Amino acid sequence: MRDLGTIGHFVAGAVGEPGRRVFLIEIDAGSGPECYLVEKEQVAAVAGAIVEALGDDLPAGAPGPHLEDPGEPAFRVGRIAIGWAGGLVSIELHP
């Protein structure tokens, strides 16, 4: 398990051609960005949870950053736990 605590940066994306894509999330909790291999459904669930948690506090405007060169993922994520308090999102990743 990796408890990332409060995150300041979250990017989800895919690398590769359709049908052979790999889905990744990149999270920075203050010690530099780390990349994790996830399933497409996990990306959708995490994005939905963050939108729900932030609600009206979700910044409006242009889309955020994209995955550029994610490098080697730290591990394949099996389970994700998300928490929020006072507009801050925390995440735990379990292999």
trRosetta pair geometry for C-beta under 8 A, 3 or more apart (Angstrom, degrees):
i j d omega theta_ij theta_ji phi_ij phi_ji
1 92 6.1 -3 -173 -180 106 106
1 93 7.0 158 -156 84 56 47
1 94 4.9 -19 -102 -101 81 77
1 95 7.6 -121 -69 5 40 75
2 74 7.3 19 -35 126 164 146
2 75 8.0 152 -13 35 129 123
2 92 7.0 166 84 -158 47 58
2 93 4.8 -6 57 59 97 96
2 94 7.9 -170 22 -75 64 36
3 90 7.8 6 -174 171 84 110
3 92 4.9 -20 -105 -108 67 92
4 7 5.8 24 129 -72 123 99
4 27 5.7 -16 -151 134 162 140
4 29 4.2 -171 178 -52 88 147
4 90 6.9 174 81 -166 77 68
4 91 4.9 2 49 72 121 87
4 92 7.0 -169 14 -90 77 36
4 93 6.8 49 -23 -3 111 99
5 29 5.3 113 61 -171 89 133
5 30 7.8 -31 79 14 124 120
5 90 5.5 -60 -177 -135 28 107
6 29 6.6 129 80 -149 44 91
6 30 8.0 49 81 -27 82 118
6 88 4.8 -25 -134 175 117 122
6 89 7.1 115 -144 72 63 41
6 90 5.2 -52 -79 -85 49 87
7 10 5.6 64 135 -55 140 100
7 27 5.3 -66 -132 -164 134 102
7 28 6.8 111 -160 73 84 45
7 29 5.0 -64 -102 -91 64 76
7 89 5.8 -38 43 88 100 92
7 90 6.9 148 -8 -115 82 37
7 91 5.9 14 -29 11 131 110
8 28 5.7 -55 65 98 88 93
8 29 6.8 131 9 -126 81 28
8 30 6.3 92 3 -63 125 70
9 26 7.3 -40 129 120 102 90
9 27 6.7 147 89 -159 72 38
9 28 3.7 20 49 40 119 109
9 33 6.4 -68 97 -93 135 97
10 25 6.9 -18 -163 -172 83 104
10 26 7.3 153 -155 82 35 59
10 27 5.5 4 -105 -107 72 76
10 28 8.0 -137 -59 26 44 68
10 46 7.8 -144 -178 148 136 122
10 50 6.9 -157 84 -98 159 159
10 89 7.6 -31 -29 86 145 139
11 25 7.0 157 83 -160 48 55
11 26 4.4 -5 58 54 99 105
11 64 6.6 -143 -103 116 86 119
11 65 5.5 -59 -97 86 134 92
11 66 6.9 138 -167 -150 128 15
11 67 5.8 158 131 -64 123 71
12 23 7.4 4 -175 -175 92 93
12 24 7.2 173 -151 92 52 50
12 25 4.9 -22 -100 -104 77 79
12 26 7.7 -166 -75 20 32 69
12 38 7.9 -55 -136 56 102 139
12 43 4.5 132 -171 -147 139 107
12 46 6.9 153 -72 79 139 123
12 47 6.3 -88 18 -61 153 110
12 67 7.9 -53 145 -39 16 113
13 23 7.5 -175 102 -147 31 60
13 24 6.0 -15 67 62 72 89
13 26 7.7 -1 20 -1 102 105
13 66 5.9 91 -91 -165 147 72
13 67 3.6 -145 54 2 144 118
13 70 7.7 -166 68 -58 113 128
14 21 4.3 3 -178 -174 120 127
14 22 6.7 151 -156 73 68 40
14 23 5.2 -33 -98 -97 83 65
14 24 7.2 151 -99 17 31 77
14 40 7.7 13 -86 -100 121 93
14 67 7.9 162 30 36 21 139
15 21 6.7 142 68 -154 36 73
15 22 5.2 -21 60 59 90 95
15 24 6.5 24 -4 -1 107 123
15 67 6.7 -90 -60 108 98 139
15 70 6.6 -118 -43 16 141 125
16 20 4.9 -113 159 107 128 83
16 21 4.4 176 73 -109 103 46
16 22 5.5 87 0 7 131 79
17 20 5.0 32 65 49 85 107
17 21 6.9 -134 77 -61 28 73
18 21 6.3 -7 -110 -31 32 112
21 40 7.9 67 96 -74 121 113
22 37 6.6 -51 -180 -134 106 98
23 37 7.4 100 78 -163 59 57
23 38 5.2 -73 109 79 102 77
23 39 6.3 56 58 -178 135 12
23 40 5.0 175 -50 -76 156 58
23 42 7.4 147 113 57 135 96
23 43 5.4 -110 179 -32 130 132
24 35 5.4 -7 -174 -169 124 102
24 36 6.7 146 -156 73 70 42
24 37 6.1 -40 -101 -101 75 46
24 38 6.6 129 -119 22 22 87
24 67 6.0 91 78 -107 121 157
24 70 5.1 10 141 -137 166 168
24 73 6.4 -141 -123 -87 107 115
25 35 7.3 162 84 -150 41 55
25 36 5.3 -15 59 58 88 95
25 38 5.5 34 -7 -3 102 137
25 42 7.8 -97 -27 119 127 108
25 43 6.6 180 -66 -104 101 83
25 46 6.7 3 -99 72 150 165
25 77 7.6 1 31 -8 118 149
26 33 5.1 11 177 -173 105 117
26 34 7.1 169 -152 81 61 33
26 35 5.0 -24 -98 -96 80 75
26 36 7.8 172 -84 17 34 70
26 67 6.0 150 -15 -104 130 92
26 70 6.1 -135 -73 -124 116 98
27 33 6.9 151 78 -146 26 67
27 34 5.9 -24 64 60 78 83
27 36 7.2 3 9 3 107 114
27 91 6.5 -103 -133 60 157 144
28 31 7.6 -164 -161 52 71 46
28 32 6.3 -91 -130 153 99 15
28 33 4.4 -50 -71 -83 100 65
28 34 7.3 141 -88 10 51 67
29 91 8.0 -135 -76 48 121 96
34 74 5.2 15 178 -35 113 133
35 67 7.9 85 -119 -135 120 117
35 70 4.2 117 -122 -179 155 100
35 71 5.9 156 19 63 141 84
35 72 7.4 150 69 92 120 29
35 73 4.9 -99 115 -106 92 62
35 74 6.6 154 72 -10 53 81
36 73 5.4 92 -133 -160 22 105
36 74 5.6 -35 -88 44 75 97
36 75 6.5 -11 -134 63 87 58
36 76 7.6 128 -179 -122 78 19
36 77 5.0 56 158 -40 124 112
36 93 5.9 -101 -124 -150 164 158
37 73 4.1 87 -32 143 88 176
37 75 7.1 -107 32 127 95 29
37 76 4.4 -42 81 -103 114 66
37 77 6.7 -177 80 5 54 76
38 42 4.2 -118 179 80 115 134
38 43 5.8 134 103 -52 130 80
38 46 7.9 -30 -173 -6 165 136
38 76 7.6 154 -78 -158 35 61
38 77 4.8 -8 -94 45 84 121
38 80 7.8 17 -123 -49 126 130
39 42 4.7 99 57 -1 77 103
39 43 7.5 -139 97 -6 45 82
40 43 5.8 -50 -157 29 37 113
40 44 6.7 33 149 -15 66 105
41 44 5.6 -53 -151 38 36 112
41 45 6.2 36 151 -20 68 107
42 45 5.6 -53 -143 38 33 112
42 46 6.2 31 158 -17 67 106
42 77 6.4 152 175 94 165 123
42 80 6.1 119 -159 -5 108 134
43 46 6.1 -57 -146 38 27 107
43 47 6.2 25 157 -16 63 110
44 47 5.9 -57 -145 39 27 110
44 48 6.2 28 156 -19 63 110
45 48 5.8 -56 -147 38 28 112
45 49 6.3 27 155 -19 64 107
45 80 7.3 146 99 62 119 130
46 49 5.7 -55 -146 36 30 111
46 50 6.4 29 156 -18 65 106
46 80 6.0 -48 -80 134 107 161
46 82 6.7 156 -129 -66 73 139
46 91 7.7 28 -139 -117 117 130
47 50 5.9 -56 -148 36 30 109
47 51 6.3 29 155 -17 65 107
48 51 5.8 -55 -146 38 30 110
48 52 6.2 30 155 -17 65 108
49 52 5.6 -55 -146 39 30 112
49 53 6.1 31 155 -21 66 108
49 82 4.7 94 139 81 149 161
50 53 5.7 -53 -142 37 30 111
50 54 6.1 13 164 -5 65 112
50 58 8.0 105 137 -104 83 111
50 82 7.4 -108 -63 -160 69 145
50 89 5.8 -2 -120 -103 88 160
51 54 6.4 -65 -140 46 24 98
51 55 7.7 89 159 -72 53 34
51 58 6.1 15 -135 -85 63 151
52 55 6.8 12 -176 -64 31 76
53 82 7.3 -122 -45 148 143 119
53 84 3.9 131 -159 -18 130 167
53 89 5.7 107 102 -93 154 101
54 57 4.6 -113 -174 75 79 92
54 58 4.2 105 113 -67 123 78
54 84 7.7 -124 -56 -149 59 153
54 87 6.6 64 -124 -142 74 70
54 89 7.4 -48 -55 -50 97 116
55 58 6.6 -169 83 -14 17 97
57 87 5.0 -106 153 -123 169 110
63 66 8.0 40 128 -59 118 87
65 68 8.0 -48 171 -32 106 96
67 70 5.1 -12 -168 -58 117 105
70 73 7.1 9 140 -70 119 74
73 76 7.1 72 117 -67 140 52
75 93 7.7 147 69 135 106 123
75 95 4.9 -54 147 -100 140 108
76 95 6.5 76 73 -147 65 79
77 80 6.0 29 169 -62 132 94
77 93 5.1 -77 -118 -160 110 105
77 94 7.1 82 -158 63 71 45
77 95 6.9 -94 -117 -107 32 39
78 94 5.4 -65 63 105 95 84
78 95 5.5 50 -2 143 108 29
79 93 7.8 150 84 -162 53 42
79 94 4.1 -5 60 57 94 120
80 91 6.6 -28 -166 -161 96 100
80 92 7.2 152 -161 80 46 58
80 93 5.9 -13 -108 -107 74 63
80 94 7.3 -151 -69 22 32 81
81 91 7.1 144 80 -160 56 49
81 92 4.1 1 55 53 106 107
81 94 7.4 59 -9 -17 98 109
82 89 6.6 -23 -165 -167 98 98
82 90 7.3 151 -159 81 48 52
82 91 5.6 -13 -104 -104 70 74
82 92 7.9 -144 -64 26 33 70
83 89 7.4 148 83 -159 45 51
83 90 4.7 -14 64 60 95 101
83 91 7.8 -168 26 -72 69 33
84 87 7.5 0 -178 -127 106 4
84 88 6.4 171 -150 83 69 45
84 89 5.0 -25 -96 -102 97 61
84 90 7.0 179 -80 17 43 72
85 88 6.0 -19 67 56 65 93
85 90 7.9 3 15 -2 92 111
